[in-house]
Every structure is written in structure tokens, then in C-alpha cells.
Amino acid sequence: MMRLIVAAGGGGDAVAATMLHAALYGDEDRAVILTYAWDRLLIDPVPGPRGPANFTGLEPITPSVWTVPAGARPIAPAGSTLPRLAAEFPHTFALIDPHHGTEGLTRQLEELVDHLAPESIDLLDVGGDVLARGDEPTLKSPLADALTLAACCQVNAPVRLLLAGPGLDGELPLDDLRGLLGTLVHTFTAKDVDTISSVLEWHPSEATGMLAATARGVRGTCEVRDAGLPVPLTDEGPTLHEVDLDEAVSRNQLARAIMATESLDEVEAHSREICGYSEIDYERNKAAWLSEQPPAKLDPAGVWTELEQFEAEARSRGVTHTTFRHITEALNLNGSQRDGLRRLLIGGRPEQYEPPLWRITAEV
């Protein structure tokens, strides 16, 4: 049997999709995971999502859909985690091309459904921003999820909307999501995380990292992103819920507005009108700022001093954990330094590593 899983926001949602598949379907079948090639700037310094023209080595699966095998490569200066995911997982990773708007993505989905005749179609979102109205003050990245939601509701096939780790993306508070969650489908455990544990050693996703951490029993408050958003790590963190697809569409103003769009530019314009911004504009501005910064130097002695100051300030905010992405930016290092910083910290203080998070120790 074949399963089709659509990673609503790309990035870490694609990693979570592999854990979902193992937990719900086991070894009975294979999965095609349809996902964006849209990584944070520390991986891909080019703002926005990548399309087929940004890769070499893609393989066609339908006229509008290409798969990303392990041998594919993003064309510089672009970057992508998808080829490495394809090398580490047995599933097929297919590329969402959002550049033709919702109509283009709907066409891609319809072609895949006709070609694969999947046993099931799941739309997976980690965190819950797929349920955003669009005017929430904490909402940061609604565009990708709204686009996949708008396309999935137009496909002539049953699609199940699944929400993992409610509140863990730092976009919508858990209290705002509780009343929207439907049937509890599964609660992830440490055994489920084994499926993706090696990938979490290098993949920068914060939401999926916190999903894995809560499944392993980590509790507290995790500070994430460049803005230092506090995310509660609770017993609800590792849960997976089914959500009514029609209800999600009725809530999501952006998804409804972009139903007939034929370009990513149109989608962005609607996002600016409804949400007040486009996250691609944010990436453009941040990329321009980063390009003007001097190259970072990883000075071990200086890192430990700055880390102690950062941890003291984090403790004062009630923070118990953070991500290596957040530490990297808090210490004014660039994305290329993240792996080196991570090795330095884990090597020096292994007792503070609660995979894949960094624990802020209590003040002695």
C-alpha cells in the first residue's frame, strides 16, 4: 500500500511525517511525503521556497511533480535539507512547487492521487498555525500552511488533517488551540522518536525538535527562534490530533482568500492584506541584513562566557531549555557556525544536552 503525507509547512513537518508514518502505519506500506523545499536562512540563504529549477538531479513522478532523491543537489547559493532526508529515510520525498499558487499545488496533488492511488492522504502540521485566522499577534509564518490547506480542500479525495504538538511552533498559544482539537489519534513516545533521532542531530527544525523532546519526557519552557519566543513543553506536546478540515478552512482567512491564485506573488499579496505581512518579506529583509554582517568567528573561550550570560538572562525569564538555533543567533553567530557551536557545547557540558534541546541549568 502507498500513503501520501503532505507536510503542511515543509521543513520539520517533513521529518515529523516520517515519525507519523512509523507510528501509525509501521512497515505495512511506503510513503510519499509531499513537502516544500523551504528551510531557514541558516540552511538556505535565499529567501522563500525553492522550486524544481533550483535543483539538479530531480526525478519526475508526474508532469507537475518531481521527487528529490539522495543524489539531488540545490543549485548554489540555495540550500536544502531534502536530499539528506532522502538519503536517511526509505520514503519518497516529492517537491511542492508553490510558484503557481493554489491552483498549481492542487494540480500537483491531483496528479499524485491519480498516479499513486494512495491508501490514505494525511495533511500534517506541527504546532497548529494551519488553524490560524490570520490576525493573531503571535503568528509568524502562515503562508505555507494556508497554501497547502487551500489545495488539500479542493482535491477530489478524502484528506485527513492531523495536528502534532499543539502550540509547539510558538505561533498560536496552546490555550487557543485546545477547543479546536478533535480526536486524539496518538501520543508519541520515546520509541517513536527513535525513527528520527539521528536526523534531529543535524536538522534545525525547532518545532519538530520540541515534539521529539516532549515525547521523551522533557518538560519546562523552551526559548526558540531569533525573537526568543517562550514555548511551554507540556504533557500535550507529544499528542497527535485529527482536526476537521472544513473547520480549519472556515477559520483560515488566508487559505480561503488564495483558493484561485495562480502565482506565489498573488499568495504573498493576500498574506500582506490579511495578515499584515508576508514571511518571505521578513526573510528578504533578514537575508539582506545578514549579508552585511562580518563573518562570524567561533571563539571557544568567548562562547562559554557569552553562554553563561545568556543562560543567566534566560533563567530570569523562567526558561528551562532552548534550541541550538536560538543559541546560535543569541550569541551573534551565523548559521554556518551552528554545527560547530553544537559540538562545542555538547562536548563541554554533555549533561546539559537533552536531545535535541539544550537545558538551562539552575543557578548554583
C-alpha positions as CSV (number, residue, x, y, z in Angstrom):
1,M,0.0,0.0,0.0
2,M,1.0,3.6,-0.6
3,R,0.4,6.5,1.8
4,L,0.5,10.2,0.8
5,I,1.5,12.6,3.6
6,V,1.6,16.3,2.9
7,A,3.9,18.3,5.1
8,A,1.9,21.4,5.6
9,G,4.7,23.8,6.4
10,G,7.7,22.0,5.0
11,G,11.0,21.9,7.0
12,G,10.5,20.0,10.2
13,D,6.9,18.9,9.1
14,A,8.6,16.5,6.6
15,V,10.7,15.0,9.4
16,A,7.6,14.6,11.6
17,A,5.9,13.0,8.7
18,T,8.3,10.1,8.8
19,M,7.7,9.6,12.5
20,L,4.0,9.8,11.9
21,H,4.2,7.1,9.3
22,A,6.2,4.7,11.5
23,A,3.8,5.3,14.4
24,L,0.5,4.9,12.5
25,Y,1.4,2.6,9.6
26,G,4.5,0.8,10.6
27,D,6.2,-1.3,7.9
28,E,3.0,-2.2,6.1
29,D,3.5,0.3,3.3
30,R,5.5,3.1,1.8
31,A,5.0,6.8,1.9
32,V,5.3,9.7,-0.5
33,I,5.9,12.8,1.5
34,L,5.0,15.9,-0.4
35,T,6.9,18.9,1.1
36,Y,8.3,22.3,0.4
37,A,12.0,22.9,0.0
38,W,11.8,25.9,2.3
39,D,14.5,25.9,5.0
40,R,15.5,28.6,7.4
41,L,18.2,31.0,6.3
42,L,20.9,29.2,8.3
43,I,20.4,26.3,5.7
44,D,19.2,28.2,2.7
45,P,20.4,31.8,2.5
46,V,18.0,32.5,-0.4
47,P,14.6,33.8,0.9
48,G,11.4,31.9,0.1
49,P,10.8,28.3,-1.1
50,R,12.7,26.6,-3.8
51,G,11.2,25.2,-7.0
52,P,12.3,22.4,-9.4
53,A,14.6,24.9,-11.3
54,N,16.7,25.3,-8.1
55,F,17.8,21.7,-8.1
56,T,19.8,19.3,-10.2
57,G,19.1,15.6,-10.1
58,L,15.3,15.7,-9.5
59,E,13.3,12.8,-10.9
60,P,9.8,13.2,-12.5
61,I,6.9,11.3,-10.9
62,T,4.0,13.1,-12.7
63,P,4.0,16.0,-15.2
64,S,3.9,18.6,-12.4
65,V,5.7,16.7,-9.5
66,W,9.3,15.9,-9.1
67,T,10.9,13.8,-6.4
68,V,14.1,14.8,-4.5
69,P,16.4,11.7,-4.4
70,A,19.5,11.5,-2.3
71,G,21.6,12.5,-5.3
72,A,19.8,15.7,-6.0
73,R,21.5,19.0,-5.2
74,P,20.3,22.5,-4.7
75,I,21.9,25.0,-7.1
76,A,24.2,27.4,-5.2
77,P,23.7,29.7,-3.4
78,A,20.4,27.9,-2.5
79,G,20.5,25.1,0.2
80,S,18.1,22.3,1.1
81,T,17.8,19.6,3.7
82,L,15.7,17.4,1.4
83,P,18.4,15.4,-0.3
84,R,19.9,14.4,3.0
85,L,16.4,13.4,4.3
86,A,16.0,11.2,1.2
87,A,19.3,9.6,2.0
88,E,18.4,8.8,5.6
89,F,14.7,7.6,5.1
90,P,13.2,4.9,2.9
91,H,10.3,7.2,1.8
92,T,10.0,9.2,-1.4
93,F,10.2,13.0,-0.9
94,A,8.2,14.9,-3.5
95,L,8.6,18.6,-4.0
96,I,5.8,21.1,-3.5
97,D,6.2,23.9,-6.1
98,P,4.2,26.8,-4.8
99,H,5.2,29.2,-7.6
100,H,1.9,28.6,-9.4
101,G,-0.3,29.4,-6.4
102,T,-3.1,27.2,-5.1
103,E,-4.2,26.2,-8.5
104,G,-0.7,24.8,-9.3
105,L,-0.5,22.9,-6.0
106,T,-4.0,21.5,-6.4
107,R,-2.9,20.2,-9.8
108,Q,0.2,18.6,-8.3
109,L,-1.9,16.9,-5.6
110,E,-4.5,15.6,-8.1
111,E,-1.8,14.2,-10.3
112,L,-0.2,12.4,-7.3
113,V,-3.5,11.0,-6.2
114,D,-4.3,9.7,-9.7
115,H,-0.8,8.3,-10.1
116,L,-0.4,6.7,-6.6
117,A,-3.9,5.8,-5.7
118,P,-2.9,6.2,-2.1
119,E,-4.5,4.2,0.7
120,S,-4.7,7.5,2.7
121,I,-3.9,11.1,2.4
122,D,-2.8,13.0,5.6
123,L,-2.1,16.7,5.8
124,L,0.3,17.1,8.8
125,D,1.1,20.3,10.6
126,V,3.4,20.5,13.7
127,G,2.3,23.3,16.1
128,G,-1.1,24.4,14.8
129,D,-0.6,27.6,12.7
130,V,-2.7,25.9,10.0
131,L,-5.6,26.8,12.3
132,A,-4.8,30.5,12.4
133,R,-7.3,33.1,11.5
134,G,-4.5,35.4,10.2
135,D,-4.8,38.2,12.7
136,E,-3.1,36.6,15.8
137,P,-0.3,38.8,17.2
138,T,1.9,35.7,17.7
139,L,1.5,34.4,14.1
140,K,4.8,34.4,12.2
141,S,4.6,32.1,9.2
142,P,1.0,31.4,7.9
143,L,1.7,31.3,4.2
144,A,2.9,27.8,3.6
145,D,0.3,26.1,5.8
146,A,-2.5,28.2,4.3
147,L,-1.4,27.2,0.8
148,T,-1.4,23.5,1.4
149,L,-4.7,23.7,3.3
150,A,-6.3,25.6,0.4
151,A,-5.1,23.0,-2.1
152,C,-6.0,20.0,0.0
153,C,-9.6,21.1,0.5
154,Q,-10.0,21.2,-3.3
155,V,-8.7,17.8,-4.1
156,N,-11.3,15.2,-5.1
157,A,-10.2,12.7,-2.5
158,P,-10.6,12.4,1.3
159,V,-7.8,14.3,3.2
160,R,-7.3,13.9,6.9
161,L,-5.9,17.0,8.7
162,L,-3.5,16.0,11.6
163,L,-2.0,18.4,14.1
164,A,1.0,17.2,16.1
165,G,2.5,19.0,19.1
166,P,-0.2,21.7,19.5
167,G,1.4,25.0,20.4
168,L,5.0,23.9,19.8
169,D,5.7,26.1,16.8
170,G,5.3,29.2,19.0
171,E,2.7,30.6,16.6
172,L,-0.6,30.0,18.4
173,P,-0.9,29.5,22.2
174,L,-2.0,26.1,23.3
175,D,-5.0,27.6,25.1
176,D,-6.3,28.9,21.8
177,L,-6.0,25.5,20.1
178,R,-7.5,23.2,22.7
179,G,-11.1,23.8,21.7
180,L,-10.2,23.1,18.1
181,L,-8.6,19.8,18.5
182,G,-10.6,16.8,17.5
183,T,-9.9,13.1,18.2
184,L,-6.7,12.1,19.9
185,V,-5.1,9.9,17.3
186,H,-1.8,9.1,19.0
187,T,0.6,10.2,21.7
188,F,4.2,10.0,20.6
189,T,6.7,8.2,22.8
190,A,10.5,7.9,23.1
191,K,10.2,4.8,21.0
192,D,8.5,6.7,18.2
193,V,11.3,9.3,18.3
194,D,13.9,6.6,17.5
195,T,12.7,6.8,13.9
196,I,14.1,10.3,13.5
197,S,16.6,10.6,16.3
198,S,19.7,10.6,14.0
199,V,18.2,13.3,11.8
200,L,17.5,15.5,14.8
201,E,21.2,15.6,15.4
202,W,21.6,17.8,12.4
203,H,18.2,19.1,11.2
204,P,17.5,22.6,12.5
205,S,13.7,22.3,13.0
206,E,12.7,23.7,16.3
207,A,9.0,22.6,16.4
208,T,9.7,19.0,15.5
209,G,12.7,19.0,17.9
210,M,10.4,20.1,20.7
211,L,7.9,17.5,19.6
212,A,10.6,14.8,20.0
213,A,11.8,16.2,23.3
214,T,8.3,16.2,24.8
215,A,7.8,12.6,23.6
216,R,11.0,11.8,25.5
217,G,9.5,13.4,28.7
218,V,11.2,16.8,28.6
219,R,9.0,19.4,30.4
220,G,9.6,23.1,31.0
221,T,9.7,26.3,28.9
222,C,11.8,26.3,25.7
223,E,13.0,29.6,24.1
224,V,13.1,29.5,20.3
225,R,13.7,31.5,17.1
226,D,15.6,34.7,16.7
227,A,12.9,36.5,18.7
228,G,13.3,34.2,21.7
229,L,9.7,33.0,21.9
230,P,8.8,31.0,25.0
231,V,7.1,27.7,24.2
232,P,5.7,25.5,27.1
233,L,6.8,21.9,27.0
234,T,3.8,20.1,28.5
235,D,2.1,16.7,28.5
236,E,0.1,17.9,25.5
237,G,3.3,18.4,23.5
238,P,3.7,14.9,22.1
239,T,0.0,14.5,21.1
240,L,-1.4,14.0,17.6
241,H,-5.0,15.1,16.9
242,E,-7.3,14.9,14.0
243,V,-8.9,18.3,13.1
244,D,-11.9,18.8,10.9
245,L,-10.6,20.0,7.5
246,D,-13.6,22.1,6.7
247,E,-13.5,23.8,10.1
248,A,-9.8,24.7,9.5
249,V,-10.6,26.2,6.2
250,S,-13.5,28.2,7.7
251,R,-11.1,29.7,10.3
252,N,-8.2,30.3,8.0
253,Q,-8.9,33.6,6.2
254,L,-5.7,33.4,4.1
255,A,-6.5,29.9,2.9
256,R,-9.9,31.0,1.7
257,A,-8.6,34.1,0.0
258,I,-6.0,32.3,-2.1
259,M,-8.1,29.4,-3.4
260,A,-7.9,30.7,-7.0
261,T,-4.4,32.1,-7.0
262,E,-2.0,31.2,-9.9
263,S,1.3,32.5,-8.6
264,L,3.2,32.8,-5.3
265,D,3.2,36.6,-5.8
266,E,-0.6,36.6,-5.6
267,V,-0.4,34.5,-2.4
268,E,2.0,36.9,-0.9
269,A,-0.2,39.9,-1.8
270,H,-3.1,38.2,0.0
271,S,-0.9,37.5,3.0
272,R,0.1,41.1,3.3
273,E,-3.5,42.2,3.1
274,I,-4.9,39.7,5.6
275,C,-2.1,39.1,8.0
276,G,-0.3,42.4,7.5
277,Y,2.9,40.9,6.2
278,S,4.5,38.1,4.2
279,E,7.1,35.9,5.9
280,I,9.1,35.9,2.6
281,D,9.4,39.7,3.0
282,Y,10.8,39.0,6.5
283,E,13.3,36.5,5.1
284,R,14.3,39.0,2.4
285,N,14.9,41.7,5.0
286,K,16.8,39.4,7.3
287,A,18.9,37.9,4.4
288,A,19.9,41.5,3.4
289,W,20.9,42.3,7.0
290,L,22.9,39.0,7.3
291,S,24.7,39.7,4.1
292,E,26.1,42.9,5.6
293,Q,27.4,41.3,8.8
294,P,31.1,40.4,9.1
295,P,32.0,36.7,9.0
296,A,31.5,35.1,12.4
297,K,34.3,33.5,14.4
298,L,33.7,30.7,16.8
299,D,36.0,31.5,19.7
300,P,35.6,28.7,22.3
301,A,36.6,30.9,25.3
302,G,34.4,33.7,24.3
303,V,31.5,31.3,23.6
304,W,31.5,30.0,27.2
305,T,31.5,33.5,28.6
306,E,28.7,34.6,26.4
307,L,26.7,31.4,27.0
308,E,26.8,31.9,30.8
309,Q,25.4,35.4,30.4
310,F,22.7,34.2,28.0
311,E,21.8,31.4,30.4
312,A,21.6,33.8,33.4
313,E,19.2,36.0,31.4
314,A,17.2,33.0,30.2
315,R,16.8,31.7,33.8
316,S,15.5,35.1,34.8
317,R,12.8,34.7,32.2
318,G,11.8,31.3,33.5
319,V,13.4,29.4,30.6
320,T,14.5,25.8,31.2
321,H,15.5,24.8,27.6
322,T,16.5,26.3,24.3
323,T,17.5,25.2,20.8
324,F,20.9,25.3,19.2
325,R,19.4,27.6,16.5
326,H,18.4,30.1,19.2
327,I,21.7,29.9,21.0
328,T,23.5,30.5,17.6
329,E,21.6,33.7,17.0
330,A,21.6,34.8,20.6
331,L,25.5,34.6,20.5
332,N,25.5,36.6,17.2
333,L,26.9,33.7,15.3
334,N,25.8,32.9,11.8
335,G,24.1,29.7,10.5
336,S,27.3,28.2,9.3
337,Q,28.6,28.1,12.9
338,R,25.6,26.2,14.3
339,D,27.1,22.7,13.9
340,G,30.5,23.8,15.4
341,L,28.8,25.5,18.3
342,R,26.6,22.5,18.9
343,R,29.6,20.2,19.0
344,L,31.5,22.5,21.3
345,L,28.7,22.8,23.8
346,I,27.8,19.1,23.9
347,G,31.4,18.2,24.2
348,G,32.0,20.6,27.0
349,R,28.8,20.1,29.0
350,P,27.2,16.8,27.9
351,E,25.0,16.8,31.0
352,Q,23.0,19.8,29.6
353,Y,22.1,18.0,26.3
354,E,18.6,16.7,26.4
355,P,18.3,15.7,22.7
356,P,17.7,17.6,20.7
357,L,17.5,20.6,23.2
358,W,19.9,22.4,25.4
359,R,18.9,22.5,29.1
360,I,19.4,25.7,31.0
361,T,20.8,24.6,34.4
362,A,19.6,26.1,37.6
363,E,21.9,28.7,39.1
364,V,24.4,27.2,41.6
